[in-house]
Amino acid sequence: MAKARDHSVFPLLEGAQAAASRPGSSDVWLSASAGTGKTQVLTARVLRLLLHGARPEAILCLTFTKAGAAEMANRINEILGAWVRLPPALLAGDLRALGEDFGPDAVANARTLFARVLEARGGGLRIQTIHSFCQ
């Protein structure tokens, strides 16, 4: 089981970052300078979409670079993998930081997301470069 000292709680998103990660809004185009948290916001949005029942194969994330696509995919998979085994209080802390319900039912739902992504048709989440998508 993951230990508290091994887990850093998902950072709290505020203002425009929180709004961009909100699943109720329409498609999002995010443009900002390097190091401003674009990957963090998009990761939060994907997690929140999954928490709200979006099918993994219905989610498409496009970025300019292979490194950016790989970083986003790695973050999402690491977080979802950690959620499977985190103590309930730590997982609830992540859900709270994302602006989501963090009660027992929400924690139980979050624990199922990693398996849902792995079992999704077509290889699950599509996180790729704009160029690879167009090809």
DAMOHU-V340535 format. One record per residue. SS is DSSP state (~ for helix, > for strand, _ for the rest). PSI is psi in whole degrees, -180 to 180 (none if undefined). NEAR is the number of other ideal C-beta (glycine too) atoms within 10 Angstrom. Layout:
# DAMOHU-V340535
ss/psi/near
SS/PSI/NEAR
SS/PSI/NEAR
This chain:
# DAMOHU-V340535
ss/psi/near
_/142/6
_/144/15
_/151/9
~/-38/11
~/-17/6
~/-6/10
_/128/16
_/127/9
_/143/14
_/132/20
_/142/13
_/128/11
_/137/21
_/161/9
~/-131/7
~/-33/11
~/-44/19
~/-41/14
~/-41/13
~/-28/19
~/-10/23
_/123/16
_/-20/18
_/-18/7
_/167/10
_/-167/4
_/152/5
_/135/14
_/120/6
_/125/16
_/125/6
_/167/12
_/164/6
_/141/5
_/12/7
_/-3/12
_/19/15
~/-47/18
~/-39/19
~/-44/16
~/-45/20
~/-37/22
~/-46/24
~/-41/27
~/-45/22
~/-45/25
~/-44/24
~/-37/19
~/-44/18
~/-42/23
~/-29/17
_/9/12
_/6/9
_/140/14
_/133/13
~/-38/22
~/-9/14
~/0/11
_/130/18
>/124/11
>/126/20
>/141/17
>/170/20
_/-34/10
_/152/11
~/-38/12
~/-41/10
~/-42/18
~/-44/21
~/-41/14
~/-44/15
~/-45/21
~/-43/18
~/-45/13
~/-47/18
~/-47/26
~/-39/16
~/-44/11
~/-49/20
~/-39/23
~/-40/15
~/-37/18
~/-27/22
~/-37/14
~/0/13
_/147/23
_/147/14
~/-39/13
~/-39/10
~/-41/20
~/-41/24
~/-36/20
~/-40/17
~/-45/22
~/-40/23
~/-44/15
~/-31/15
_/-10/24
_/23/16
_/165/19
_/140/15
_/25/19
_/178/11
~/-39/10
~/-40/9
~/-40/16
~/-44/20
~/-42/11
~/-45/19
~/-34/26
~/-20/16
~/-12/13
~/-38/19
~/-45/19
~/-40/11
~/-41/16
~/-44/21
~/-34/13
~/-1/9
_/147/16
~/151/8
~/17/9
~/8/10
_/-139/18
_/140/22
>/107/18
>/109/23
>/175/20
>/160/17
~/-41/12
~/-44/11
~/-34/11
~/-43/13
~/-28/8
_/none/7
